[in-house]
Amino acid sequence: MKSATARRWIHKQQNRARPASKKHVQALESQVNSLELSIQDLASADDATRSRLLAGISSSSPPSYQPHPQPASQPLMVDDHVPSAASGSPSESGDLVLARAREGRMCKLAAARKASQFYGGTSLFMQLSETTPPNPQQLAGPSESPGERRLGPDTETTHNDNMGYQAFHLQPKDETCRQLMATFFQTVFQYNMCVYREYFLRDYHAESGPYYSDTLMFSICAVGASISQEPTLRALLPVFLKRAGAMVFESLELPDLTTLQSLIILGHLEIGQGRSSKGWLFCGMAFRLTHEMGLHLDQGNWTSSKSESSVDREILRRVYWAVFIVNKQMSLYFGRPPALYPHEANVRNTYSVFP
């Protein structure tokens, strides 16, 4: 008897209507507002204007919905997708639904690999392809062998590992590393605000502390090598990149704040080197770590964080907002869904640590 009652209760719970999603509610509110404005315009218009307004309203789509045109050109091995105005899904109607985000191009890679890449409507690749369609010869063809170079929106090249296979003899305190670190902080630090420079340097000189690790140091050196004006230092890029990547994977068993920072820095660097898939995955791991570490929750609201100084809590806030900005940049650049949302976080705004 109890089992039958339990089954009926489970069946009742399964059949219970699920609450409407926030996006669905917003879309309905947008439609109601649009209809109210249309009714007001019709009520205040004369006969000629009213007839023109009624003639302009399509019976198959809401007045506020403007379907996006299909791109004129479709390059080889690229699939375009545009949302249909007649779709029955409630999430595909209304002003607040980002139709452009549902557009995109699916780029097939080599025929020998079951792999593809999606670029949404906001991606730079989509913007460029609308004006200048890519050369079909630049896309992976059936005759391409797995060892050949694949060209396309995500240029996949292999590292020059001749130096990487050699014994890594550079140490964080070496002059080469110090020079590359200085290049990073003097040139591109403002684009990598996930690192709090003052406390990183403090722990670097002390050779201990929560804001420094060799993994983060070598990630910084890799960026410094990529922008160095000296050919001998630029040649060290694959060495530092390989070493930093290996150390990141080793630290994933027990990740800390510097692991997250290293993933963000290496993700940017890999994308800049033409390996957008690897960079996207690195940044994705950083976004997941942000949630795992609880950085989306303000540390000042937790009793366990009262022992930390106000500067420590402020650094965590800055790291979160830096990662949040990177997440939005990556989503816009590739036209893909973001991983961090404001309504899931309660982190306060940052403030000046030192007056």
C-alpha positions in Angstrom: 0.0 0.0 0.0 2.8 2.4 0.8 4.6 1.7 -2.4 1.4 2.4 -4.4 0.9 5.6 -2.6 4.5 6.6 -3.2 4.1 5.8 -6.9 0.9 8.0 -7.1 2.7 10.8 -5.3 5.7 10.6 -7.7 3.4 10.5 -10.7 1.6 13.6 -9.4 4.8 15.4 -8.9 6.0 14.6 -12.4 2.8 15.8 -13.9 2.7 19.0 -12.0 3.2 22.0 -14.2 6.7 23.4 -14.1 7.0 27.2 -13.4 7.7 29.3 -16.4 11.3 30.3 -16.9 12.4 33.9 -16.4 13.2 34.3 -20.1 9.7 33.1 -21.0 8.1 35.6 -18.6 10.2 38.4 -19.9 9.3 37.6 -23.5 5.6 37.6 -22.6 5.9 40.9 -20.8 7.6 42.4 -23.8 4.8 41.1 -26.0 2.2 42.7 -23.7 3.9 46.0 -23.7 4.2 45.9 -27.5 0.5 45.1 -27.8 -0.4 48.0 -25.5 1.6 50.4 -27.5 0.0 49.2 -30.7 -3.5 49.5 -29.3 -2.7 53.1 -28.1 -1.5 54.0 -31.5 -4.6 52.5 -33.2 -6.9 54.3 -30.8 -5.3 57.8 -31.4 -4.9 57.4 -35.2 -7.3 58.5 -37.9 -8.9 56.1 -40.4 -6.1 56.3 -42.9 -3.3 55.8 -40.4 -5.2 53.0 -38.6 -5.6 51.2 -41.9 -1.9 51.5 -42.6 -1.0 50.3 -39.1 -3.3 47.3 -39.4 -1.9 46.4 -42.8 1.6 46.5 -41.5 0.9 44.0 -38.7 1.7 40.4 -39.8 -0.7 37.7 -38.7 2.1 35.2 -38.3 4.5 37.1 -36.1 4.2 39.7 -33.2 4.7 43.4 -34.2 7.9 43.6 -32.2 9.6 40.7 -33.8 11.9 41.4 -36.7 13.2 38.2 -38.2 16.9 38.4 -39.2 17.7 37.8 -42.8 19.6 34.7 -43.9 23.2 35.5 -44.8 23.6 35.8 -48.6 26.7 33.7 -48.9 27.3 30.3 -47.4 30.9 29.1 -47.7 31.9 25.6 -48.2 31.6 23.2 -45.2 29.9 25.9 -43.1 26.3 25.5 -41.9 24.2 28.5 -41.2 21.3 28.5 -38.8 18.7 31.2 -38.4 15.8 30.9 -36.0 12.4 30.4 -37.6 9.7 33.0 -36.8 7.1 30.2 -36.8 8.8 28.2 -34.1 6.5 27.1 -31.3 9.0 27.5 -28.5 8.1 30.4 -26.2 11.7 31.2 -25.7 12.1 32.1 -29.4 9.7 35.0 -29.4 9.9 38.5 -27.9 12.2 41.4 -28.0 14.4 40.1 -25.2 15.3 36.9 -27.0 18.7 37.3 -28.6 18.0 35.9 -32.0 21.5 36.8 -33.1 22.9 34.5 -30.5 20.9 31.7 -32.1 22.4 32.4 -35.5 25.8 30.9 -36.2 28.1 29.0 -38.4 29.2 25.5 -37.9 32.7 24.9 -39.2 33.7 21.4 -40.0 37.3 20.6 -39.3 39.3 17.8 -40.9 37.4 14.9 -42.5 39.6 12.5 -40.5 38.3 13.9 -37.3 34.8 14.1 -35.9 35.1 17.7 -34.9 33.4 21.0 -35.6 33.3 24.5 -34.2 30.3 26.8 -33.7 30.6 30.5 -34.0 27.5 32.5 -32.9 26.0 35.6 -34.3 28.1 38.0 -32.2 31.4 36.3 -33.1 34.1 38.2 -35.0 34.2 35.3 -37.5 30.5 35.9 -38.3 31.0 39.6 -38.8 34.0 39.1 -41.1 32.3 36.3 -43.1 29.3 38.5 -43.9 31.5 40.9 -45.8 34.3 38.6 -47.0 33.4 35.0 -47.4 36.4 32.7 -46.6 38.2 31.0 -49.4 36.9 27.4 -49.7 40.5 26.2 -50.0 41.1 27.5 -46.5 38.6 25.1 -45.0 39.4 21.5 -44.2 38.9 19.3 -47.1 38.3 15.5 -47.5 41.8 15.0 -48.8 43.4 16.5 -45.8 45.4 14.0 -43.8 45.5 14.1 -39.9 49.1 15.4 -40.0 48.5 18.3 -42.3 47.9 21.8 -41.2 44.3 22.8 -40.9 43.3 26.3 -41.7 40.1 28.2 -41.0 38.7 30.4 -38.3 40.6 28.4 -35.7 44.0 28.0 -37.1 45.4 24.9 -35.4 49.2 24.7 -35.5 51.6 22.7 -33.5 54.1 24.2 -31.1 57.7 24.4 -32.0 58.6 21.9 -29.4 62.3 21.6 -30.2 63.1 23.7 -27.3 60.2 22.4 -25.2 61.6 18.9 -25.2 64.8 20.1 -23.7 65.2 20.1 -19.9 63.5 23.1 -18.5 66.3 24.8 -16.6 64.8 28.3 -16.1 63.9 29.2 -12.6 61.5 32.0 -11.4 64.3 34.0 -9.9 66.5 33.9 -13.1 67.1 37.1 -14.9 65.2 35.9 -18.0 62.1 35.3 -16.0 62.4 38.6 -14.2 62.8 40.4 -17.5 59.7 38.7 -19.0 57.7 39.4 -15.9 58.6 43.0 -16.1 57.5 43.1 -19.8 54.2 41.6 -18.8 53.5 44.1 -16.0 54.7 47.1 -18.0 52.9 46.3 -21.2 49.8 44.1 -20.9 49.0 44.0 -17.2 46.0 46.3 -17.6 44.4 43.6 -19.8 45.0 40.9 -17.2 43.6 42.4 -14.1 42.9 38.9 -12.6 46.3 39.2 -11.0 46.8 41.7 -8.1 50.3 42.9 -8.9 51.3 44.2 -5.5 50.6 41.0 -3.6 51.9 38.8 -6.4 55.2 40.6 -6.2 55.2 40.5 -2.4 54.8 36.7 -2.3 57.3 36.4 -5.2 60.0 38.1 -3.3 59.0 36.2 -0.1 59.0 32.9 -2.1 55.8 31.9 -0.3 52.2 33.1 0.0 48.8 32.5 -1.4 49.1 34.9 -4.3 52.2 33.4 -6.0 53.0 30.1 -7.6 55.5 29.0 -10.2 52.6 28.0 -12.4 51.3 31.6 -12.4 54.9 32.9 -12.9 55.6 30.8 -15.9 52.2 31.8 -17.4 53.1 35.4 -17.0 56.5 34.7 -18.6 54.8 33.0 -21.5 52.8 36.2 -22.2 55.9 38.3 -21.7 57.8 36.2 -24.3 55.0 36.5 -26.8 55.3 40.3 -26.9 59.0 40.7 -26.3 60.9 42.7 -28.8 64.0 40.5 -28.4 64.1 37.5 -30.7 65.9 35.4 -28.2 63.2 35.9 -25.6 60.4 35.5 -28.1 61.9 32.1 -29.0 61.2 31.0 -25.4 57.4 31.3 -25.8 56.8 27.5 -26.6 59.1 26.6 -23.7 57.1 28.6 -21.1 53.8 27.8 -22.7 54.5 24.0 -22.5 55.8 24.2 -19.0 53.0 26.4 -17.7 50.4 24.2 -19.3 51.9 21.1 -17.8 51.9 22.6 -14.3 48.3 23.8 -14.7 47.2 20.2 -15.4 49.2 19.0 -12.4 47.6 21.5 -10.1 44.0 20.6 -11.1 43.8 18.0 -8.4 44.2 20.7 -5.8 43.5 24.0 -7.5 43.9 27.3 -5.8 43.5 30.9 -6.8 46.7 31.0 -8.9 45.5 28.0 -10.9 42.4 30.0 -11.9 44.5 33.0 -12.8 46.9 30.9 -14.8 44.0 29.4 -16.8 42.7 32.9 -17.7 46.1 34.1 -18.8 46.9 30.9 -20.8 43.4 30.9 -22.3 43.9 34.4 -23.6 47.4 33.5 -24.9 46.2 30.4 -26.7 43.5 32.3 -28.4 46.0 34.9 -29.5 48.2 32.2 -30.9 45.4 30.9 -33.1 44.4 27.9 -30.9 41.0 29.2 -30.0 39.6 25.7 -29.0 42.3 25.2 -26.4 42.0 28.8 -25.1 38.2 28.4 -24.9 38.6 25.3 -22.8 41.2 26.9 -20.5 38.9 29.8 -19.9 36.0 27.4 -19.4 37.9 25.6 -16.6 38.5 29.0 -15.0 34.8 29.8 -15.0 34.0 26.5 -13.4 36.7 27.1 -10.8 35.1 30.5 -10.0 32.0 28.7 -8.9 33.8 25.9 -7.1 35.8 28.4 -5.1 32.7 30.4 -4.3 34.1 33.6 -5.8 30.6 34.5 -7.0 29.6 34.9 -3.4 31.0 37.9 -1.5 33.5 36.8 1.0 32.4 39.5 3.5 29.1 37.7 4.0 30.7 34.5 5.4 31.8 34.1 9.1 34.7 31.9 8.0 36.2 34.8 6.1 36.2 37.3 9.0 39.8 36.3 9.8 40.9 37.5 6.4 41.9 41.1 5.9 39.8 43.6 3.9 42.5 43.5 1.3 42.3 39.7 0.9 38.6 40.0 0.4 39.0 42.8 -2.1 41.5 40.8 -4.1 38.9 37.9 -4.4 36.3 40.4 -5.5 38.6 41.8 -8.2 39.5 38.3 -9.4 35.8 37.5 -9.7 35.0 40.6 -11.7 38.0 40.1 -13.9 36.9 36.6 -14.7 33.3 37.8 -15.2 34.5 40.3 -17.8 36.6 37.7 -19.6 33.6 35.4 -19.7 31.5 38.1 -21.4 34.3 39.0 -23.8 34.8 35.3 -24.8 31.0 34.8 -25.2 30.8 37.9 -27.5 33.9 37.0 -29.4 32.8 33.5 -30.2 29.1 34.0 -30.1 28.6 31.3 -27.5 26.6 31.2 -24.2 28.3 32.7 -21.1 29.0 30.7 -17.9 28.7 33.5 -15.3 25.5 35.4 -14.7 24.9 38.5 -12.4 21.8 37.0 -10.8 23.8 34.1 -9.5 26.3 36.3 -7.7 26.2 38.8 -4.9 29.8 40.2 -5.1 30.1 43.8 -4.2 31.8 46.4 -6.4 35.5 46.9 -6.0 37.1 49.8 -4.3 40.6 51.3 -4.0 42.7 49.2 -1.6 45.2 51.9 -1.0 44.0 55.5 -0.8 
